[in-house]
Amino acid sequence: MRTTSGQIINIEIQVEPQNFIAKRISYYKSKMITGQLGKRDEYEKIQRVVCVCITSKPLFPEVPEYLNRFRFCNLANGLCFEGIPEEIYTVELLKVPSENDGTGWWEWVRFLLAQTEEDVEMVARANTEIRKAADALYVLSADPNVRTEYERHEMAVRDEISRLASAKAQVDRKWQGVVADRDAKLADMGTKLADMGTKLADKDTKLADMGIKLADKDAVIADTAAENERLRAQVAELQARQSG
């Protein structure tokens, strides 16, 4: 939507956590900037784009603030590039305090969180702008066409959540099958490796036995050679005596 000053405000409410939320915001913010210019339009026509992302899940659990504002700034000295026409606000509903913190944002957030007409009236009484928004909400709520459109939108949201949950379940089942198949193959490989280890151990045992037998044969051969030498010596000695 556009404000009376020409600024473009994009409000996005995230009920379920979304992947790549930062890239998603950056993408749509960039489209809203580039979409302002036609062929041969001057850059001066570009109006500031403000993205407000309201989430029911924490985006930045490391900080206590429920409202965070992001702009282009120098991280070293805090200098902001004022000429860049874009900024981002994030509102984390789970962090919103139950008591008024003195900011205008608190009242608007409590208006968004209102569950009953009494809740709406409580914040509307203290803020004239919220009073106008509440009155407009009552008018729209009484319009059957608006109610039908709202219910259709709610149904579409629920269908999308259901579709995503179903897709996730399918991916989980497929991944579980892949993991189970991988584990089975690894187990089979482990069994085969264990069998190979056993066979190698048997071969080593047989080789050791063969080594022992060869050593025994070598000992027998050595004893036989020694006996042959002793017999030759005796023969030689007898021949020498006979010659004398």
Sequence and secondary structure as in RCSB ss.txt:
>XXXX:A:sequence
MRTTSGQIINIEIQVEPQNFIAKRISYYKSKMITGQLGKRDEYEKIQRVVCVCITSKPLFPEVPEYLNRFRFCNL
ANGLCFEGIPEEIYTVELLKVPSENDGTGWWEWVRFLLAQTEEDVEMVARANTEIRKAADALYVLSADPNVRTEY
ERHEMAVRDEISRLASAKAQVDRKWQGVVADRDAKLADMGTKLADMGTKLADKDTKLADMGIKLADKDAVIADTA
AENERLRAQVAELQARQSG
>XXXX:A:secstr
 B TTS EEEEEEESS  TTHHHHHHHHHHHHHHTT  TT  GGG   EEEEEEESS S TTS  SEEEE  B T
TT  B TTS EEEEEEEGGG  SS  S HHHHHHHHHH  SHHHHHHHHTT HHHHHHHHHHHHHHH HHHHHHH
HHHHHHHHHHHHHHHHHHHHHHHHHHHHHHHHHHHHHHHHHHHHHHHHHHHHHHHHHHHHHHHHHHHHHHHHHHH
HHHHHHHHHHHHHHHHHH 
